[in-house]
Amino acid sequence: MTVSELKEHRSYWDDGPKVEAYKAAFAKVITKDSVVLDLGSGTCLLGFLAAKAGAKRVYSVDGGSIIGLIEELIEANGLGDVIVPLHGFSTSVNLPEKVDVIVGDQIGGFAYDAGVNQYYADAVRRFGTPDVVTVPAEFELFAAPVTLPEVSENIEFWRSAPLGFDLSPAAQHGANLLHTVHLDDEALLGSGVAAGRVAASSDAPFDTAAEMTIEKAGELHAVVGYFRAQMASGVAMTNDPADPDRMLRRWQTSFPLSRSVAVDEGDQVQFSSRIAPTTYTATWKIAVTSAGGERLYSQTHSTFLGRFLSTDDVREVDAQRVEPTGERGRLERLVLDEHDRGGSIASISALAKEAFPDADPAKVTRAVTAAVQRARQAKL
């Protein structure tokens, strides 16, 4: 363990609003008969809180070397008869019994983007009793317009021809990457709006949508996503940048525009997204309309377009048969990359439809099938 890792884990213990939310939730869902699974337990904060709440047994799972520290901490606190440390990722370990409660802190700025849905869904399917509960249980997702000069500057830098070189392709990647940010309400250009809900244990693709009103004139650089977690009945936790009782350690997720847009009070911002938790793929569309009805910005982004694809990624296909730019070229690159990983036509089609939600579904399926056939022919 490094000094920086130890400082990071200290910050988890020091996050008062988060700790109090978990303590309140555990008081409602954990009984003396509860068997608890703590996913990605780190220094066993949630495992200790579960044991203190009266759990009969706690399985503390972590895939890192920190498991050695967990063992020392369990012994130091005399909890060896309650907490069982298990070394491994939760998706690959096995448990000797079913669990009643699944807890964890794998929550991203927009909930899904730290793996919460994928890990919880797997744990519920493999380890949960019929009445298993998760903490958190559900996330309400919000979106708000924000001014984030650093996000725009990072994109514009690559367009500025530094040292006289054309580096503009990097700007394309930057405009299709999610940015983690720690905001307060000074960055907000308007109030947050509810955009959707997702259960913590659901790893199915889900959609969000919100229409926001600009309340403060400025430069719009991104839409920020954040959550309000339903921990248990009557217990909530949030990373809302405008909430004075927000979690201290948790970040928010910003969905950037490809360029900044000057906005005035009364302007409208439309935001929608399609999230695929198991592939960590997000596609989002942002449109900005002036109070007078003029369209100021409209563009669809996708984290797929933020990925780097090297020549080796498409080495098995004749380069002359793949268009390097345009939607068709990007689609074929997606197909080839996933095909080399062993994906089926059905799974590749599903991913392609998520990355290109505005394309005709029938055309996407035909394009995927054709590209896979060409890839297989190239191997012969």
Secondary structure, 3 states (H helix, E strand, C coil): CCHHHHHHHHHHHCCHHHHHHHHHHHHHHCCCCCEEEEECCCCCHHHHHHHHCCCCEEEEEECCCCHHHHHHHHHHCCCCCCEEEEECCCCCCCCCCCEEEEEECCCECCEHHHCHHHHHHHHHHHHEEEEEEEECCEEEEEEEEECCHHHHHHHHHHHCCHHHCCCHHHHHHHCCCCEEECCCHHHECCCCEEEEEEECCCCCCEEEEEEEECCCCEEEEEEEEEEEEEEECCEEEECCCCCCCCCCCCCEEEEEEEEEEEECCCCEEEEEEEEECCCCEEEEEEEEECCCCCEEEEEEEEHHHHCCCCHHHHCCCCHHHCCCCHHHHHHHHHHHHHHHCCCCHHHHHHHHHHHCCCCCHHHHHHHHHHHHHHHHHHHC
